[in-house]
Amino acid sequence: MSYVAAVCGKGQEVNKVKEQLLQSNPVLEAFGNAKTVRNDNSSRFGKYMDIEFDFKGDPLGGVISNYLLEKSRVVKQPRGERNFHVFYQLLSGASDDTLKKLKLERDFSKYNYLSLDSAAVNGLDDAANFRTVRNAMQIVGFMEDEMQSVLELVAAVLKLGNIEFKPESRCNGTDESRVKDKNDLKEMCELLGIEQSVLERAFSYRTVEAKMEKVSTTLNVSQAYYARDALAKNLYSRLFSWLVTRINESIKAQAKTRHKVMGVLDIYGFEIFEDNSFEQFIINYCNEKLQQIFIELTLREEQEEYVREGIEWTNIEYFNNAVICDLIENNQNGILAMLDEECLRPGTVTDETFLDKLNTVCAEHQHFESRLSKNSKFLTDHSLPHNCFRIQHYAGKVLYRVEGFMDKNNDLLYRDLSQAMYKANHSLIKQLFPEGNPAKVNLKRPPTAGFQFRASVGTFSFLMMLQTFPADSSSCGGIQSPRQKSLPHFHRLFWSVIKRVPGLMETEGERAGYAFRQTYEPCLERYKMLCKRTWPHWRGPAREGVEVLMTDLQVPPEEFSYGRSKIFIRNPRTLFFLEERRKQCLEDLATLIQKIYRGWKCRTHFLLLKQSQITVSAWYRRYAQQKKYKRIKSATTLVQSYTRGWQARKLLRELKYQKRCKEAVTTISAYWHGTQARRELRQLKQEARNKHAVSVIWAGWQGTKARRELRRLKEEARRRHAVAVIWAYWQGLQVRREYRKFFRANAGKKIYDFVIQRIVSRTRAPSLHVPIDRSWPSRPHLFLDDAHTELRRIFHLWRVSYPTQPVYEEKLEASEIFKDKKALYPSSVSQPFKGDYLEITKNPKYQKLNNVVEEKVGKLMLCKSRSCQNQLH
């Protein structure tokens, strides 16, 4: 993966895809790798990755397929080995706040699922690896809540291992189990969002459904521990599968069309330990299938191709391990089939009954051995215990202990636990346990672990045969850079595979086999440059061209053979010779191309310089002609300007002379017209003076007549006014005489005051009761200025001599006496005096007399205004 990332192209999108593909590996290693006795970072699952490339060789994405995680390691590890890395990384590298949220402690000894003898590994920094895994998950595309959910499930697995049970007896004599300390159970339920009572009941009871009936039975202590471990294994295994699916969603190619794909296989190797159990059995079975694929697609297919192509070939005998694969996977008498049959058989089923069945069915098989089998019946093999059996694999004999085979193959999770998990409020639990949905109850027994692994191996073998080793090729292709061109279909792994397979005659295979084969058309296309007769184009059949090529190169006939559609080369040295000649020819061709290119480049440069020189010369000649033209044009313009100047000055002199003549005539004419105008003006002025004198005399006469008329009118107005006053007084006298009998003794005085008040109010005169008030109404007309001033003086003198003078003096005296002592006077008077007590204004006769007086006064004022206007005229 690192090599692919290093040789691919660059770019923002490409770097993002490469980084996601690379960072998916630390995540899967943390959850799927563990320390074993032989490897500190051993893969405990199978992985096959398809990497998709575009036409440029840049990665577009990938898809990961995982095969059978070793989930039994979650609950039990062999001596000297550890659980999966993520448990130790979480406890070592997580912050105190994170551990507090997950209800965990850093001490490994607090958790039963973690082995203590090999918890610390030299060269492994679990804290730093935890930070690397967190960063890798962010790069791949995990959200923060998703990472938190994953850590919560890991913590729940650790808490699950600390749950212990105690036996109890019921009244009917049956045994049942109860949780000893409910603190770990409570913390686990809080992490997963499950009701404690629901999960506690699922650990104590098991419900079996058959058609329309339900039977609930209690679980003893051993069954409760089995249920706990089954839940832990399934929870972790399904979490791992969810991680693979989530990574595939992030790294899958976005393009709809399928491009070039490269497959990368990471599978567990062959394992032979001191104590080999069910896990080593299925791992070695997988390696047997891989070996069978190699045999099918290398040795057998290789020899069959020689026969198809008509190559003389001596058949080589080799060991075919199909018999071992049949021993394990045969549907009727295979070990896996019998193991499944024992798991499904009713009655008492143990690991010993399974071994007895193997001894009965496989006793005659040449690659199976046990203490009771035919192969060891007459042998004293003390290395073969009674509870073990031995299989002779292609890589050697392996001793398997049957203890735990049944339980590990069953891998049965009770339906009560699935339904309890489905009731959780956690965001991931419902996705991991869909069978717990009560609406979708499936009464079928889940497949066993052996059946699942056999199906996975079958699918994997098909993919390997279909993608990694196509049908038209008989070799194993090595991984190569998408940008790097190597020898086409050169089978570099062929002889190394043959040497590793037991039972092959290596020297004969090396001498007889062909290391390289290729169809005639590509071979001729690649090496035709080595012969002048085939270069650059060969017009005949491709095989004849290859024959001409090999003859011209003088290759020994024993080094190659002609097939029906391919040429076969025996020794890689011959191929290296062809490649070296081709490389030298390519260098010569490159030199020729460089020579031609350099000549073309120099000619092009010369033509460019020549064209540039022509262009520069043309521009310079144009510039010189333009400059010469401008110089001639300037000289011509100068001569023209001098000529036009002389003509203009000559014309100017003539125009000036004509102008002076016209000005002289104009001046004489102006003087003559001025003299005539002054004479006429004097005459007009004399006439105007005569007319003005007449007007002045006439105006004086008219003024005299007007003044005489004005004096007459004034005299007449004075007479009319006197008559009106006398008439008014006479009328008043008559009224007083006539109405004297209606009034009191002092009524005359009141009428007098009333009349004076009315006159004063109509003329807006100053108040009679305020002698210090010097105001006076304005005159109505300008000609009454003298009369206005005289009336003002007379009024003020009369007001001073008014009969109320003693009253004013008394008021002044009182004011001095009561100064600043009458502040409450206004508030003591309830209502001021308004109006008159006699109600004279309502008397009809008084109203008639008042109207007559107003008419007389109005007529008098009208006469005065007319007399004033006449005086002005």
C-alpha angles and dihedrals in degrees: 000000000000090000092051091049091049098052098041125095128273133245140113096269094039092049090050092053092045092049092050092049091049096044093051087071098064090049094052092042092053092053099032107033130076141171115269131179090266104034132031092207105034120166109238094189138048120249132189118182127192111204114196121210133191126228091277093055095252117138116251099183143294148233125226125208118192126202124208112322112220092245094166086076088070093071102026135022128189119248112286094019135100138222119254115309096244094071094056093040092053094050093043103039107030118101122251090250092053092048090049091053090048091046092235136136129213095236109104091201091069092072125070095204093062120081113226102199093072103021092122116055124192111243095019118106103193094184093054091043090053090056089047091052092049090050091046091052090052091050093048090053108262114154120230093250091050092053090048090050091051092051090049091056091048090051090048090056090053091048090048091059091057094058109107131185136216127205123248131180124225126217091256091058098254121131123239136173135233132191111260102206114019095192095090090043090052093049091048092050090050090052093050098034095240127143108252095222092054094053093041090055091048089057092050103040138041124203118207119194123201116176105304097347132089124199121189118200132179123246122229122219096272092048090048090052089048090051091048093050092044090053092048093049094046093045092052095041093051091045089055092050090049090052091053091049092047092049090049090055090057101041101037117118114261094210115097095212117077116240133183112322130201120196121215118194123201109176134156116267130232110296128204113172134165089255112033119185140170093302094056089046095058092039091054089045088057090051090050089056091049090050090050090052089053091050093047095046102036117027104025096035090045093057093041090055091054089055093047092050094047096245117157104247137167109218114243119214115227137170114265112202093199087108091061092047089050090051089058105034106029109133094225111025101016122122093241092049092051091046090054090046091054091048091053097041115106120234131042109343122179138159089261092058089051091052090049090054091050090051089051099046103030100035093107095048113111095217096049124082135178138150090267100038125106094246093063100029096107096029128094097220105163091176090073110078123205094251095050139076131198131221124195104224125188088261096046144290118314125194115216126196111217094209108118096012093117097046094044092048093047094052088174120179112198115240091233090063092047091052091046090052091049090056091060121115092219116121095232105034096076090051092051096048107039092150088067091073106115090212091060104046113169114197093191117111111250116247118267123249092250092052092049093049093047089052090048092049090049091052091044093050091050092051091048092052094043102044111016097040111026120204095248092057126065100199145073111256119216124223113265137176114274089226097043118085115213136170107309113244091347105158102218093165097049101091094036089057091048092052092052095050112091119236098029122127098235099189094049091046092050092049097043104036129088117232096197135036131171139163116260098247097057091040092053091044091053101044104027091104090069092071128053091213092058097037127125098354132007113205100191135067117309094240093055089049091053090049091051089048095051092045092051091049090050095229111174111256093231090062095066143022133205117234129188095269104359142050116230122208116198106197125044088220089070090052091047088050090053091046092048091050089046091049090051091047091049089052090051091047089047089051090049091048090048090049092049091044093049091048090049090046092050092047090047090049091048092049089048091051090046092050089046091051091050091048092047091048092049091049091047093050089048090049092049092049091047090050092048091047091050090050092051091043090051092050092047091048090051093052090046091050092052091048093047089047093054091047091047093050091049091050089045092056091051091048092048091052091050090047093052090050091051092046092052091051090047092051094051090047091049093052092050093048090048092054091050091048094051092051091051091046092055090052092050092048091052091051091048092052091051091049091048093052090053090049092050093050091047092048091051091051092048091049092052091051091048094050091050090051090047092054090049093051092047091052090048090049092051090052092050091048092050090050090049093050093046089048091049093051090046092051090048091051091051092048092049092048091047097046099033090101091059097057134067125253094273097039093107092061091050092049090050091051090047093052092047090049092050093049092047092047093049092049092043090236121174119272117277092214096059107063093178093060105106096181121124132182118257121257116262094218137024096235090060092065096111093044090047093055093045093049091050092053093046092048095053092047091049092047090054092051091045115132090248092070093103088051091054090049090051089049091051090049090049091046090056091047098045098035111148089001101091101065092123096048098098092052092049093061108078098196127005121228116269126174130359131299094224095057088217093159089069093055111107095214092050090050090052093049091047091053092051091051091050091052092051093048090048092052091048092052091048091053091050092052092050092049090052091052091051091051090053091052 
